């Protein structure tokens, strides 16, 4: 800038990437071994008008402990759970549109029962039907999410939790919240 002019504003900081390895490139390789199944899943999402809410590679990320559990980095939910995928994507679309969560990254979604057990998930984990864990959120985002949950979560049948890692869990399997102790009393939304 010329003398006396204010400096140009800095570009916004990129959202933190929490899963560098399970990126679009790895997904492209994985997809080449599952082309029919991925295409069917994406066709369903397109038909239901929720295909562009979350990139497919994020939506199909399995548990973060996939390597330790000798599992695939991505998993397609069984077709009977696809309506739950649609319903959760509708909620995420609403959260983004209303700027409750203007930006987020899905770091874990569907887990098979075997992978869920290995990864230390609760026996009745919603991930076995379909849920998402989002990358750590800024405090303001988390506060807006909790406010939305308190005011409108019941109507969305929304479950929400924040884990000690900072990840946030969202599902549509019942209006509830919990925290680090897996009990309601430890929820950051109360």
DRENPA-3360 file (N, C-alpha, C; in nm, 2 decimals, always signed):
BEGIN
1 = XXXXXXXX = +0.08/-0.12/+0.00/+0.00/+0.00/+0.00/+0.09/+0.13/+0.00 ~ +0.03/+0.23/-0.05/+0.10/+0.36/-0.05/+0.11/+0.41/+0.09 ~ +0.20/+0.50/+0.12/+0.21/+0.56/+0.25/+0.08/+0.63/+0.29 ~ +0.04/+0.60/+0.41/-0.09/+0.66/+0.46/-0.21/+0.57/+0.43 ~ -0.20/+0.47/+0.35/-0.31/+0.38/+0.32/-0.30/+0.26/+0.41 ~ -0.42/+0.21/+0.46/-0.42/+0.10/+0.54/-0.37/-0.03/+0.47 ~ -0.31/-0.12/+0.54/-0.27/-0.24/+0.47/-0.39/-0.32/+0.42 ~ -0.37/-0.40/+0.32/-0.48/-0.48/+0.27/-0.51/-0.59/+0.37;
9 = XXXXXXXX = -0.64/-0.62/+0.39/-0.68/-0.72/+0.49/-0.62/-0.85/+0.46 ~ -0.58/-0.92/+0.56/-0.52/-1.06/+0.54/-0.63/-1.15/+0.49 ~ -0.60/-1.25/+0.41/-0.70/-1.35/+0.37/-0.75/-1.43/+0.49 ~ -0.87/-1.47/+0.48/-0.92/-1.55/+0.60/-0.84/-1.68/+0.61 ~ -0.82/-1.72/+0.74/-0.74/-1.84/+0.76/-0.83/-1.96/+0.72 ~ -0.76/-2.06/+0.65/-0.84/-2.17/+0.61/-0.89/-2.25/+0.73 ~ -1.00/-2.32/+0.71/-1.05/-2.41/+0.82/-0.94/-2.52/+0.85 ~ -0.93/-2.56/+0.98/-0.83/-2.66/+1.01/-0.87/-2.79/+0.94;
17 = XXXXXXXX = -0.77/-2.85/+0.88/-0.79/-2.98/+0.82/-0.75/-3.08/+0.92 ~ -0.83/-3.17/+0.95/-0.80/-3.27/+1.06/-0.78/-3.41/+1.01 ~ -0.79/-3.43/+0.88/-0.77/-3.56/+0.82/-0.70/-3.55/+0.69 ~ -0.57/-3.52/+0.70/-0.49/-3.50/+0.57/-0.48/-3.62/+0.49 ~ -0.48/-3.74/+0.55/-0.46/-3.86/+0.48/-0.58/-3.91/+0.40 ~ -0.70/-3.90/+0.46/-0.82/-3.95/+0.39/-0.88/-3.83/+0.31 ~ -0.80/-3.79/+0.21/-0.84/-3.68/+0.12/-0.90/-3.72/-0.01 ~ -0.93/-3.63/-0.10/-0.99/-3.66/-0.22/-0.91/-3.75/-0.31;
25 = XXXXXXXX = -0.78/-3.74/-0.30/-0.69/-3.83/-0.38/-0.70/-3.97/-0.33 ~ -0.69/-4.00/-0.20/-0.70/-4.13/-0.15/-0.84/-4.19/-0.19 ~ -0.94/-4.10/-0.18/-1.08/-4.15/-0.21/-1.09/-4.19/-0.36 ~ -1.02/-4.12/-0.45/-1.02/-4.15/-0.59/-0.97/-4.29/-0.61 ~ -0.86/-4.32/-0.54/-0.80/-4.46/-0.55/-0.90/-4.56/-0.49 ~ -0.95/-4.53/-0.38/-1.05/-4.63/-0.31/-1.17/-4.65/-0.40 ~ -1.22/-4.54/-0.45/-1.34/-4.54/-0.53/-1.32/-4.63/-0.66 ~ -1.20/-4.64/-0.71/-1.18/-4.72/-0.83/-1.20/-4.87/-0.80;
33 = XXXXXXXX = -1.20/-4.91/-0.67/-1.23/-5.04/-0.64/-1.37/-5.07/-0.60 ~ -1.45/-4.96/-0.59/-1.59/-4.96/-0.55/-1.68/-4.88/-0.64 ~ -1.66/-4.88/-0.77/-1.73/-4.78/-0.86/-1.88/-4.79/-0.86 ~ -1.93/-4.91/-0.86/-2.08/-4.93/-0.87/-2.14/-4.88/-0.74 ~ -2.09/-4.92/-0.63/-2.15/-4.89/-0.50/-2.14/-4.74/-0.48 ~ -2.03/-4.67/-0.51/-2.02/-4.53/-0.49/-2.12/-4.46/-0.58 ~ -2.13/-4.50/-0.71/-2.22/-4.44/-0.80/-2.36/-4.45/-0.76 ~ -2.40/-4.57/-0.70/-2.54/-4.58/-0.66/-2.56/-4.49/-0.54;
41 = XXXXXXXX = -2.47/-4.48/-0.45/-2.48/-4.39/-0.33/-2.50/-4.25/-0.37 ~ -2.41/-4.20/-0.46/-2.42/-4.06/-0.51/-2.54/-4.04/-0.59 ~ -2.59/-4.14/-0.67/-2.72/-4.12/-0.74/-2.83/-4.10/-0.64 ~ -2.83/-4.17/-0.53/-2.94/-4.16/-0.43/-2.93/-4.02/-0.38 ~ -2.81/-3.97/-0.34/-2.80/-3.83/-0.28/-2.85/-3.73/-0.38 ~ -2.81/-3.75/-0.51/-2.85/-3.65/-0.61/-3.01/-3.65/-0.63 ~ -3.07/-3.77/-0.63/-3.21/-3.78/-0.64/-3.28/-3.71/-0.52 ~ -3.22/-3.72/-0.40/-3.28/-3.66/-0.28/-3.24/-3.52/-0.26;
49 = XXXXXXXX = -3.16/-3.46/-0.36/-3.12/-3.32/-0.36/-3.03/-3.28/-0.24 ~ -2.95/-3.37/-0.20/-2.85/-3.35/-0.09/-2.71/-3.38/-0.13 ~ -2.68/-3.40/-0.26/-2.55/-3.44/-0.30/-2.44/-3.35/-0.28 ~ -2.47/-3.22/-0.27/-2.36/-3.12/-0.26/-2.34/-3.06/-0.12 ~ -2.41/-3.12/-0.02/-2.40/-3.07/+0.11/-2.26/-3.10/+0.17 ~ -2.21/-3.22/+0.15/-2.08/-3.26/+0.20/-2.01/-3.33/+0.09 ~ -1.88/-3.31/+0.06/-1.81/-3.39/-0.04/-1.82/-3.54/-0.01 ~ -1.84/-3.62/-0.11/-1.85/-3.76/-0.10/-1.74/-3.82/-0.02;
57 = XXXXXXXX = -1.62/-3.78/-0.05/-1.50/-3.84/+0.02/-1.51/-3.82/+0.17 ~ -1.56/-3.70/+0.22/-1.58/-3.68/+0.36/-1.69/-3.76/+0.42 ~ -1.80/-3.76/+0.34/-1.92/-3.83/+0.39/-1.90/-3.98/+0.41 ~ -1.80/-4.04/+0.33/-1.78/-4.18/+0.34/-1.66/-4.22/+0.43 ~ -1.60/-4.12/+0.50/-1.49/-4.15/+0.59/-1.54/-4.24/+0.70 ~ -1.46/-4.35/+0.72/-1.50/-4.44/+0.83/-1.44/-4.39/+0.96 ~ -1.41/-4.47/+1.06/-1.35/-4.43/+1.19/-1.21/-4.38/+1.16 ~ -1.17/-4.28/+1.25/-1.04/-4.23/+1.24/-0.93/-4.34/+1.27;
65 = XXXXXXXX = -0.97/-4.44/+1.34/-0.88/-4.55/+1.38/-0.88/-4.66/+1.27 ~ -0.92/-4.63/+1.15/-0.93/-4.73/+1.05/-0.80/-4.81/+1.03 ~ -0.69/-4.75/+1.03/-0.56/-4.82/+1.01/-0.54/-4.92/+1.13 ~ -0.55/-4.87/+1.25/-0.53/-4.96/+1.37/-0.63/-5.08/+1.37 ~ -0.74/-5.05/+1.31/-0.85/-5.16/+1.31/-0.84/-5.24/+1.18 ~ -0.74/-5.21/+1.10/-0.72/-5.29/+0.97/-0.85/-5.28/+0.89 ~ -0.91/-5.17/+0.87/-1.03/-5.14/+0.80/-1.01/-5.05/+0.68 ~ -1.11/-5.03/+0.60/-1.10/-4.94/+0.49/-1.11/-4.80/+0.54;
73 = XXXXXXXX = -1.04/-4.71/+0.47/-1.05/-4.57/+0.50/-1.19/-4.50/+0.48 ~ -1.27/-4.56/+0.39/-1.40/-4.52/+0.36/-1.49/-4.63/+0.37 ~ -1.62/-4.61/+0.40/-1.72/-4.71/+0.41/-1.85/-4.65/+0.35 ~ -1.92/-4.73/+0.27/-2.06/-4.69/+0.23/-2.16/-4.75/+0.32 ~ -2.25/-4.68/+0.38/-2.35/-4.74/+0.46/-2.44/-4.83/+0.38 ~ -2.49/-4.94/+0.45/-2.58/-5.02/+0.38/-2.70/-4.94/+0.33 ~ -2.76/-4.99/+0.22/-2.87/-4.91/+0.16/-2.99/-4.88/+0.26 ~ -3.01/-4.97/+0.35/-3.13/-4.94/+0.44/-3.10/-4.82/+0.53;
81 = XXXXXXXX = -2.98/-4.77/+0.54/-2.95/-4.65/+0.62/-2.94/-4.52/+0.53 ~ -2.95/-4.54/+0.40/-2.94/-4.42/+0.32/-3.04/-4.31/+0.35 ~ -3.17/-4.35/+0.39/-3.26/-4.24/+0.43/-3.21/-4.16/+0.55 ~ -3.13/-4.22/+0.64/-3.08/-4.15/+0.75/-2.97/-4.06/+0.71 ~ -2.89/-4.10/+0.61/-2.79/-4.01/+0.55/-2.86/-3.89/+0.49 ~ -2.96/-3.91/+0.41/-3.04/-3.80/+0.36/-3.09/-3.70/+0.46 ~ -3.15/-3.76/+0.57/-3.20/-3.67/+0.67/-3.09/-3.59/+0.75 ~ -2.98/-3.65/+0.77/-2.87/-3.58/+0.84/-2.81/-3.48/+0.75;
89 = XXXXXXXX = -2.80/-3.51/+0.62/-2.75/-3.40/+0.53/-2.85/-3.29/+0.52 ~ -2.98/-3.31/+0.53/-3.08/-3.20/+0.53/-3.05/-3.11/+0.65 ~ -3.02/-3.17/+0.77/-2.99/-3.09/+0.88/-2.86/-3.01/+0.87 ~ -2.76/-3.08/+0.81/-2.63/-3.01/+0.79/-2.65/-2.89/+0.69 ~ -2.73/-2.91/+0.59/-2.76/-2.81/+0.49/-2.82/-2.69/+0.56 ~ -2.92/-2.72/+0.65/-2.99/-2.61/+0.73/-2.89/-2.54/+0.82 ~ -2.80/-2.61/+0.89/-2.70/-2.55/+0.97/-2.61/-2.46/+0.90 ~ -2.57/-2.50/+0.78/-2.48/-2.41/+0.70/-2.56/-2.29/+0.64;
97 = XXXXXXXX = -2.68/-2.31/+0.59/-2.76/-2.20/+0.53/-2.79/-2.09/+0.64 ~ -2.81/-2.14/+0.76/-2.84/-2.04/+0.87/-2.72/-1.99/+0.94 ~ -2.60/-2.03/+0.89/-2.47/-1.99/+0.94/-2.45/-2.03/+1.09 ~ -2.52/-2.14/+1.13/-2.49/-2.20/+1.26/-2.35/-2.26/+1.25 ~ -2.33/-2.34/+1.14/-2.20/-2.40/+1.10/-2.17/-2.35/+0.96 ~ -2.11/-2.24/+0.94/-2.08/-2.19/+0.81/-1.98/-2.28/+0.73 ~ -1.89/-2.34/+0.81/-1.79/-2.43/+0.74/-1.76/-2.54/+0.84 ~ -1.75/-2.66/+0.78/-1.71/-2.77/+0.87/-1.65/-2.88/+0.78;
105 = XXXXXXXX = -1.59/-2.98/+0.85/-1.53/-3.09/+0.78/-1.58/-3.22/+0.85 ~ -1.64/-3.31/+0.77/-1.68/-3.44/+0.83/-1.55/-3.53/+0.84 ~ -1.52/-3.57/+0.96/-1.40/-3.65/+0.97/-1.43/-3.80/+1.00 ~ -1.55/-3.83/+1.03/-1.59/-3.97/+1.05/-1.75/-3.98/+1.03 ~ -1.79/-4.09/+0.97/-1.94/-4.10/+0.95/-1.98/-4.24/+0.98 ~ -2.02/-4.32/+0.88/-2.07/-4.45/+0.90/-1.95/-4.55/+0.95 ~ -1.98/-4.63/+1.04/-1.89/-4.74/+1.09/-1.97/-4.87/+1.09 ~ -1.91/-4.97/+1.03/-1.97/-5.10/+1.05/-1.96/-5.14/+1.20;
113 = XXXXXXXX = -2.04/-5.23/+1.24/-2.03/-5.28/+1.38/-1.89/-5.32/+1.42 ~ -1.83/-5.40/+1.33/-1.69/-5.45/+1.37/-1.60/-5.33/+1.39 ~ -1.60/-5.23/+1.29/-1.51/-5.12/+1.30/-1.55/-5.03/+1.43 ~ -1.67/-5.02/+1.45/-1.72/-4.94/+1.57/-1.66/-5.00/+1.70 ~ -1.67/-5.14/+1.71/-1.61/-5.20/+1.83/-1.46/-5.18/+1.84 ~ -1.39/-5.20/+1.73/-1.25/-5.18/+1.73/-1.21/-5.04/+1.77 ~ -1.28/-4.94/+1.72/-1.25/-4.80/+1.74/-1.29/-4.75/+1.88 ~ -1.36/-4.84/+1.96/-1.40/-4.80/+2.09/-1.53/-4.73/+2.10;
121 = XXXXXXXX = -1.61/-4.74/+1.99/-1.74/-4.67/+1.99/-1.84/-4.74/+2.09 ~ -1.93/-4.67/+2.13/-2.04/-4.72/+2.22/-2.11/-4.83/+2.15 ~ -2.15/-4.94/+2.22/-2.22/-5.05/+2.15/-2.34/-5.01/+2.07 ~ -2.41/-4.91/+2.11/-2.53/-4.86/+2.04/-2.50/-4.74/+1.96 ~ -2.38/-4.71/+1.92/-2.34/-4.59/+1.85/-2.42/-4.56/+1.73 ~ -2.46/-4.44/+1.72/-2.54/-4.39/+1.60/-2.46/-4.40/+1.47 ~ -2.32/-4.41/+1.48/-2.24/-4.42/+1.36/-2.27/-4.55/+1.29 ~ -2.32/-4.65/+1.36/-2.36/-4.78/+1.30/-2.48/-4.77/+1.21;
129 = XXXXXXXX = -2.56/-4.66/+1.23/-2.68/-4.63/+1.14/-2.65/-4.51/+1.05 ~ -2.59/-4.41/+1.10/-2.53/-4.30/+1.03/-2.53/-4.18/+1.12 ~ -2.41/-4.13/+1.14/-2.39/-4.00/+1.22/-2.26/-3.94/+1.17 ~ -2.24/-3.82/+1.20/-2.11/-3.76/+1.16/-2.04/-3.70/+1.28 ~ -1.91/-3.70/+1.27/-1.82/-3.63/+1.36/-1.76/-3.52/+1.27 ~ -1.76/-3.40/+1.33/-1.71/-3.28/+1.25/-1.58/-3.24/+1.31 ~ -1.49/-3.18/+1.23/-1.37/-3.13/+1.28/-1.39/-3.03/+1.39 ~ -1.29/-3.02/+1.47/-1.30/-2.92/+1.59/-1.36/-2.79/+1.54;
137 = XXXXXXXX = -1.45/-2.74/+1.62/-1.52/-2.61/+1.58/-1.46/-2.50/+1.67 ~ -1.47/-2.38/+1.61/-1.43/-2.26/+1.69/-1.54/-2.25/+1.80 ~ -1.51/-2.18/+1.91/-1.60/-2.17/+2.02/-1.73/-2.10/+1.98 ~ -1.72/-2.00/+1.89/-1.84/-1.93/+1.84/-1.93/-2.03/+1.77 ~ -1.87/-2.12/+1.68/-1.95/-2.21/+1.61/-2.02/-2.31/+1.70 ~ -1.94/-2.36/+1.80/-2.00/-2.45/+1.90/-2.11/-2.39/+1.98 ~ -2.10/-2.26/+2.02/-2.20/-2.19/+2.09/-2.33/-2.18/+2.00 ~ -2.31/-2.15/+1.88/-2.43/-2.14/+1.79/-2.50/-2.27/+1.77;
145 = XXXXXXXX = -2.41/-2.38/+1.76/-2.47/-2.51/+1.74/-2.55/-2.55/+1.87 ~ -2.50/-2.52/+1.99/-2.57/-2.56/+2.11/-2.70/-2.48/+2.12 ~ -2.70/-2.35/+2.08/-2.82/-2.27/+2.08/-2.92/-2.33/+1.99 ~ -2.88/-2.37/+1.87/-2.97/-2.43/+1.77/-3.03/-2.56/+1.83 ~ -2.94/-2.64/+1.89/-2.99/-2.77/+1.95/-3.09/-2.74/+2.06 ~ -3.07/-2.64/+2.15/-3.16/-2.61/+2.26/-3.30/-2.56/+2.20 ~ -3.29/-2.48/+2.10/-3.41/-2.41/+2.05/-3.49/-2.50/+1.94 ~ -3.41/-2.57/+1.86/-3.48/-2.64/+1.75/-3.44/-2.79/+1.74;
153 = XXXXXXXX = -3.35/-2.84/+1.82/-3.30/-2.97/+1.81/-3.41/-3.08/+1.83 ~ -3.51/-3.05/+1.91/-3.61/-3.15/+1.93/-3.69/-3.18/+1.80 ~ -3.72/-3.07/+1.73/-3.79/-3.08/+1.60/-3.71/-3.16/+1.50 ~ -3.58/-3.15/+1.51/-3.49/-3.22/+1.41/-3.46/-3.36/+1.46 ~ -3.50/-3.40/+1.58/-3.46/-3.53/+1.64/-3.31/-3.54/+1.65 ~ -3.25/-3.43/+1.70/-3.10/-3.41/+1.69/-3.03/-3.45/+1.81 ~ -2.92/-3.53/+1.79/-2.83/-3.56/+1.90/-2.70/-3.48/+1.87 ~ -2.64/-3.43/+1.98/-2.52/-3.35/+1.96/-2.43/-3.37/+2.08;
161 = XXXXXXXX = -2.30/-3.38/+2.06/-2.20/-3.40/+2.16/-2.07/-3.34/+2.12 ~ -1.99/-3.30/+2.21/-1.85/-3.26/+2.18/-1.76/-3.34/+2.27 ~ -1.66/-3.40/+2.20/-1.57/-3.49/+2.27/-1.45/-3.41/+2.32 ~ -1.37/-3.47/+2.41/-1.25/-3.40/+2.46/-1.15/-3.36/+2.34 ~ -1.15/-3.43/+2.23/-1.07/-3.40/+2.12/-1.11/-3.27/+2.05 ~ -1.23/-3.22/+2.08/-1.29/-3.10/+2.01/-1.38/-3.14/+1.90 ~ -1.38/-3.27/+1.86/-1.48/-3.31/+1.76/-1.62/-3.30/+1.81 ~ -1.71/-3.27/+1.72/-1.85/-3.26/+1.75/-1.93/-3.37/+1.67;
169 = XXXXXXXX = -2.01/-3.44/+1.74/-2.09/-3.55/+1.69/-2.23/-3.49/+1.67 ~ -2.29/-3.52/+1.55/-2.43/-3.48/+1.52/-2.50/-3.60/+1.46 ~ -2.62/-3.63/+1.50/-2.70/-3.74/+1.44/-2.85/-3.69/+1.45 ~ -2.93/-3.77/+1.39/-3.08/-3.75/+1.40/-3.15/-3.87/+1.45 ~ -3.09/-3.93/+1.56/-3.14/-4.05/+1.62/-3.20/-4.03/+1.76 ~ -3.25/-3.91/+1.78/-3.31/-3.87/+1.91/-3.26/-3.75/+1.97 ~ -3.35/-3.67/+2.03/-3.31/-3.54/+2.09/-3.23/-3.57/+2.22 ~ -3.10/-3.55/+2.22/-3.02/-3.58/+2.33/-2.89/-3.51/+2.32;
177 = XXXXXXXX = -2.82/-3.50/+2.43/-2.68/-3.45/+2.43/-2.60/-3.52/+2.54 ~ -2.47/-3.52/+2.52/-2.38/-3.59/+2.62/-2.24/-3.53/+2.60 ~ -2.15/-3.56/+2.69/-2.02/-3.51/+2.68/-1.92/-3.62/+2.71 ~ -1.80/-3.57/+2.77/-1.69/-3.66/+2.78/-1.72/-3.78/+2.87 ~ -1.81/-3.77/+2.96/-1.84/-3.89/+3.04/-1.95/-3.98/+2.98 ~ -1.99/-3.94/+2.86/-2.10/-4.01/+2.79/-2.24/-3.99/+2.86 ~ -2.24/-3.90/+2.95/-2.37/-3.86/+3.02/-2.41/-3.72/+2.99 ~ -2.54/-3.70/+3.00/-2.60/-3.57/+2.98/-2.53/-3.46/+3.06;
185 = XXXXXX = -2.50/-3.49/+3.18/-2.44/-3.39/+3.27/-2.31/-3.33/+3.22 ~ -2.23/-3.40/+3.14/-2.10/-3.35/+3.09/-2.11/-3.28/+2.96 ~ -2.24/-3.26/+2.91/-2.25/-3.20/+2.78/-2.21/-3.05/+2.78 ~ -2.15/-3.01/+2.67/-2.11/-2.87/+2.66/-2.23/-2.78/+2.62 ~ -2.34/-2.84/+2.59/-2.46/-2.77/+2.54/-2.55/-2.73/+2.66 ~ -2.53/-2.78/+2.78/-2.62/-2.75/+2.89/-2.57/-2.64/+2.97;
% end
